[in-house]
Amino acid sequence: MIKAVIFDMDGVLIDSEIYYIRVLKQFLKENGVSLEESELHFLAGSAREVEDEFLARCLVNLTKVDAKNAKDAYFKKHPVDYAKLAKKGQKAILEYLKSKKITLALASSSPLDNIEEVLEACAISSYFSYVVSGEMFKRTKPDPEIYEYTTKLLGFTKEEIIVVEDSTYGITAADRANLKVIAVHDPRFNFDTSKATYVINELNDIKKII
């Protein structure tokens, strides 16, 4: 019997990955690097290290640190209305799970301040008993540390917990932690869902599993 669900955030609760790619494309263009949106799809759900290396290769006139800082500054000038990026059925599935007395946790690679901003904008903070950020750990997904940590917080056996993910790295992290995984399929990205226990098309399909 499932007693707890751990949600990823980007690409699962909010459709942020495609938005991020579009803003990043514009940032690179303004810095003399023109790429097609499809050429940036590999960054969706990627580790921080992958993005940092990519930016350093693109912006050869900047150090890796300066490239990251320039990107972060650009994104701050282009704030996101996260409520508009809420995935279909987001609040409804959280409400459903809470009504079934299932404990909810959030485990995202994003910085904590970004997670809190998203939860507040979407008015879903109250649904989560635990919120865990990847910045708490030396290694991010696909390393399983974030899921091992969140599992201990929940206090249930791994058989009583299921994870909802979308990206290859996220699914791999949960699988390495020996947790069951529901993968939310996104046809825009070539994510490998082969290690997922279940693959669904939208959040409402979680009801069929739990």
C-alpha positions in Angstrom: 0.0 0.0 0.0 1.4 3.4 -1.0 1.6 5.8 2.0 3.7 8.6 0.5 4.4 10.2 -2.9 7.5 12.2 -3.7 7.1 14.7 -6.5 9.8 16.2 -8.7 8.9 19.8 -9.6 10.1 21.0 -13.0 8.4 19.1 -15.8 6.1 17.3 -13.3 4.1 20.0 -11.4 5.0 22.9 -13.7 5.8 23.0 -17.4 8.9 25.0 -16.8 11.5 23.1 -18.8 10.3 24.3 -22.2 10.0 27.9 -20.9 13.5 27.7 -19.5 14.9 26.5 -22.8 13.2 29.4 -24.7 14.6 32.0 -22.3 18.1 30.4 -22.5 17.9 30.5 -26.3 17.3 34.2 -26.2 20.1 34.7 -23.6 22.5 32.9 -25.8 21.4 34.8 -28.9 22.0 38.1 -27.2 25.5 36.9 -26.4 26.2 36.0 -30.0 25.3 32.3 -30.0 22.3 31.3 -32.2 20.9 27.9 -31.6 17.6 26.2 -32.5 15.3 25.4 -29.6 15.6 21.7 -30.3 19.4 21.9 -29.9 18.8 22.9 -26.3 16.3 20.1 -25.4 19.1 18.0 -24.0 19.3 20.5 -21.1 15.8 19.6 -19.9 16.1 17.7 -16.7 19.9 17.8 -16.9 22.3 18.0 -14.0 23.8 21.4 -12.9 27.2 20.3 -14.1 26.0 19.6 -17.6 24.5 23.1 -17.9 27.5 24.8 -16.5 29.8 23.0 -19.0 27.5 23.8 -21.9 27.4 27.5 -21.0 31.2 27.6 -20.7 31.6 26.1 -24.2 29.1 28.5 -25.7 30.4 31.7 -24.0 34.1 31.2 -24.6 34.9 34.8 -23.6 33.7 34.1 -20.1 34.8 31.8 -17.3 32.4 29.1 -16.2 31.5 31.1 -13.1 31.0 34.3 -15.0 28.9 32.5 -17.6 26.6 31.0 -15.0 26.3 34.4 -13.2 25.4 36.1 -16.5 22.7 33.5 -17.2 21.3 33.8 -13.7 21.2 37.6 -13.9 19.4 37.4 -17.3 16.8 35.0 -15.9 16.1 37.4 -12.9 15.3 40.1 -15.5 12.8 37.8 -17.1 10.6 36.6 -14.2 8.3 33.7 -14.6 4.6 33.5 -13.8 4.7 30.0 -12.5 0.9 29.8 -11.9 0.6 30.0 -15.7 3.0 27.1 -16.1 1.1 24.7 -13.8 0.7 21.3 -15.4 -2.8 20.1 -16.2 -4.4 18.5 -13.1 -1.6 19.7 -10.8 -3.7 20.9 -7.8 -6.4 18.3 -8.4 -4.0 15.4 -8.0 -2.5 16.8 -4.9 -5.9 17.4 -3.4 -6.9 13.8 -4.3 -3.8 12.3 -2.7 -4.2 14.3 0.5 -7.8 13.2 0.7 -6.5 9.6 0.6 -4.3 10.4 3.6 -1.1 10.0 1.5 1.9 12.0 2.7 3.4 14.2 0.1 7.0 15.4 -0.3 8.8 17.4 -3.0 12.3 16.6 -4.0 13.7 18.9 -6.7 17.2 19.7 -8.0 16.2 23.4 -8.1 17.4 25.9 -5.4 15.2 26.2 -2.4 14.2 29.8 -3.0 13.0 28.8 -6.5 11.0 25.9 -5.1 9.4 28.1 -2.6 8.6 30.7 -5.2 6.9 28.1 -7.4 4.9 26.6 -4.5 3.6 30.0 -3.4 2.7 31.1 -7.0 0.8 27.9 -7.6 -0.7 28.0 -4.0 0.3 24.4 -3.3 2.7 24.8 -0.4 0.2 23.4 2.1 0.1 20.0 0.4 3.7 19.1 1.1 4.9 17.8 4.4 8.5 17.9 3.3 10.3 20.0 0.7 13.9 19.0 -0.3 16.2 20.9 -2.6 19.1 19.5 -4.6 21.3 22.4 -3.4 21.5 20.6 0.0 23.7 17.9 -1.5 27.1 17.7 -3.2 25.8 15.5 -5.9 22.5 16.1 -7.7 20.3 13.7 -9.8 21.0 11.1 -11.2 22.7 10.5 -7.8 20.1 8.9 -5.5 21.1 10.9 -2.4 18.2 13.3 -2.6 15.7 10.4 -2.7 17.5 8.5 0.1 17.3 11.6 2.3 13.7 12.3 1.5 12.8 8.6 2.2 14.3 8.9 5.7 12.3 12.1 6.3 9.1 10.4 5.4 9.7 7.4 7.7 8.0 4.8 5.6 9.5 1.7 3.9 10.6 2.1 0.3 7.8 -0.3 -0.7 5.3 2.3 0.7 6.7 5.2 -1.3 6.4 6.1 -5.0 8.1 8.9 -6.9 6.7 11.0 -9.7 9.4 12.1 -12.2 9.8 13.1 -15.8 13.4 13.3 -16.8 16.0 10.5 -17.4 18.2 11.8 -14.5 15.3 12.0 -12.1 14.0 8.6 -13.0 17.5 7.1 -12.7 18.0 8.8 -9.3 14.8 7.3 -7.9 15.5 3.9 -9.4 19.0 3.9 -7.8 17.3 4.6 -4.5 15.3 1.4 -5.1 12.0 3.4 -5.2 9.1 2.8 -7.5 8.8 5.5 -10.2 5.9 7.0 -12.1 7.2 8.7 -15.2 5.2 11.6 -16.7 5.8 11.2 -20.4 6.6 14.4 -22.4 6.7 13.9 -26.1 8.8 17.1 -26.6 11.8 15.6 -24.9 13.6 12.3 -25.6 13.7 11.2 -22.0 14.5 7.6 -21.3 11.6 6.2 -19.2 12.7 2.5 -19.4 13.6 2.4 -15.6 10.2 3.7 -14.6 7.7 1.4 -12.9 4.8 3.1 -14.7 4.6 5.6 -17.5 1.6 8.0 -17.7 0.6 10.9 -20.0 -0.9 13.3 -17.4 -1.0 13.7 -13.7 -4.6 12.5 -13.4 -3.4 9.1 -14.4 -1.7 8.7 -11.0 -5.2 7.8 -9.7 -5.1 4.6 -11.7 -1.9 3.5 -10.0 -2.6 4.5 -6.4 
